[in-house]
Amino acid sequence: MGDILGLTDEEQLEVYRAVVDLVQARLEKAKSVKAQRPRVKGGVNVDQFVQMVLDKVPVAQLAELYQQVQAGEHALVSLPVFQTSPRLDQTLFGYELTDDRQRLEVLNEAQVRYLAAWALLGLYGEIPVPTDEATLAGLLPQLEKLVEETKQSIEQYLGSIVDRKLRDQLGREVRRKVRESVIFFNYQIEGG
C-alpha cells in the first residue's frame, strides 16, 4: 500500500485497523441477525411457543423444591431417560419405574412416586432424593401437585397442535426447557 497509494507506515496501520473494525462490525451484525431469526417448524415459532408454555408452568416453585432437596440430606439416584411417560409397577421386592425400555427398581412407594414425578417433567441423570422418609413424605404432595399443574399446562398448549410429529417435537422441546429451568434456576437468577 505504501508503494501504490503512497501511504506512510502509520497511515497503513490506520487503514488496517479500520478494515479490521469493519470486519468485526459486520460479523457482529451477522450474529445478531442470525440470532433473531425464529426457529419455525410446521408454521409454529418454536421459541415463542415454548416460552408461552413456560410462562404458565410453575418453574420457580419446582426449582425451589429441587434446590431444597439438594441442600438437605439426600442420596443421588440415577434416573434413566424414559422415551414415554413411565409407569409405576409393584414388584416382588419393591417398586419399579418403567417405560418397557428402561427400568428403575426402587425400594419404597414414596421414592418411586418422587422419581416418577421428576421423570414426567423430563428430568434424568443424577436426581437428589431426600434420605429422610418424613422429609420425602412432606415434599411429595407438593411436588405431585406442581407436576400435575405443569403437565396440564403443557397438554393444554400441545393439544392445539394437530400434526402429531410436530406436537411430539414441541413436547420434547418444552420438557427440555423445563428440565433446564428446574436444574439451573438458581444459576439463572444469580447470573442474571
N, C-alpha and C positions, 0 to 999 in steps of 0.2 A: 504493500500500500504506500510505503514511503516513496518508491521509485515512480509508480504510476500516478498517484494523486499528489505527491509532494508533501506528505504529512510527516510531521516530526514523530519521534518515539512516543512522546506524551500524547499527541493527538491520536495516534494509532491506538494507544491504550484506552483513551476515552471512547473511541468508536467500538472497540472490542467490548468494553463494559456495557455500552448502550445496546449492542446486539445481544449480549447475554441477558440483560434486563428484559428486552423484548421477548426473547425465547421463554424465559421464566414466566413472564406475564401471560404469554399465550398458553403455556402448559397449565397454569393455574386456572385460566378461563376454561380450558378444555375439561379439566377435572370437575369444575363446578357445574358445567352444562351437562356432563355425563351423569353426575350425581343427582341432578334434578329430574332426569328422565325417569318417569314412573315405570315400575315393572307391571306389565299388563298381561294377564292370562285370561283367555276366553272373554275378553271385553271387561274384565274386572281389574281395577287398580289394586294389586296385591297389598302393597304397603298401606294404602288408605283403608282397605278392608280390615286388615289385621289390626291396625290402630283403633278402628271403630269398635272392634270386638274387645280389645284390651281395655278400652275406656269403660266397658261395662263389667269387667272382671275384677274381683276383689284382690288384685295382685299384692297390694300393700299389706293386707291382713295375712295372706298366705305367706308372704316373705317374712313378716314378723314372727309368725308361728314357726317357720323353718329355722330362723335365726335363734329363736328362743330355745329350740331343741338343741341346736348346735352349741349354744352357750352352756347348757346344763350337762349333766352326766348322760352320756349316750354311747351306744355302740354303732358301728357302721355296718350296714347290710348292703351287699351288692345286689341292686335291683336290675334285672335284665331289661333289655329293650323289648317291649311287647309290641307285636305287629297289630294286634286288635285289643280291644278292651279286655283285660284279664278277668277271669272269674275266680271265685273262692271255692275251693273244694275241701271238704273234711276228709282226712286220710286216717289210716290206722294209727299213725304216730303223731298226728297234729293236723296241720292245715297246709294247703298248697295254693299258690297263686300261679295260674297258668293261662296261656292262650293256645294250648296244644302244641306249640313250637318251643316255647320257653317255660320252664318250671322253676319255682322257688318254694322250697319247703320251709315252713315256719312252725314253731312250736305252739304258739297260742293264738287265740282268735283276735285279741286286741292288736297284736303286732301285724297279723296278716291284713286286717282291716286298714290299719295305718299305712302299710306299704301299698295296698290296693288303691287307696285314695291318692297317693303321690303318683302311682303308675297311671291312673286315669288322667292326670294332668300332663303326662308325657315325661315325667322325671325318670331317670335311670342312673345307673352308676352307684357310687357310694352314698347311701342315704342315711342320715343320722336318725337313730331310733332311741327314744328315752329308755334307759335301763330300769328306771323305777316304774313299776307297774301302776302305781297310783297317779304318777305324772302322765303316763301314757293314757290311762283311762280318763283323766281330766281333759287332755288335749283332743282326744278322738272325736267327741261330738262336734266341737268347734271346727275341726279340720273337715269332717264329713259334710258339715253344713256349707262351708266355703267351697268345697269341691263340687257339691251339688249346684250351688249358685253359678259357679264357673261353667259347669257342664251345660246347664240350661241356657246361659248367655251364648255360649259357643253354638249350641244346636239351633238356637233361635236364628242366628245370622246365617249359619251354614244351610239351614232349611230353605232359605231363599234362593240357593244355587241349584239349578236344575241338573246341570251336567255333573254326573257322578264323579268322573275323573277330576274335574276342576274342584268339586266340593272336597274330595279327599286331599288334593294338593293344598287347598286353603286350610283345611283342618290341621294338616301336618305343620304348616307354617305358623298357625295360631298357637298350637301346642308347643312348638319350638320357642316362640317368643314368650309364652307363659313360663316355660321352664327356665329360660334365661333370666326373665324378670324376677322369678322367685329366688333363684340361686344367687344372682348378682345384684339384688335390690339394694343392699347396704352400700355396695361399691358405687352404684349409680348415684345415690344420694350424696355420699362423701365426695365423689369425683365431679359432681355437677352434672 
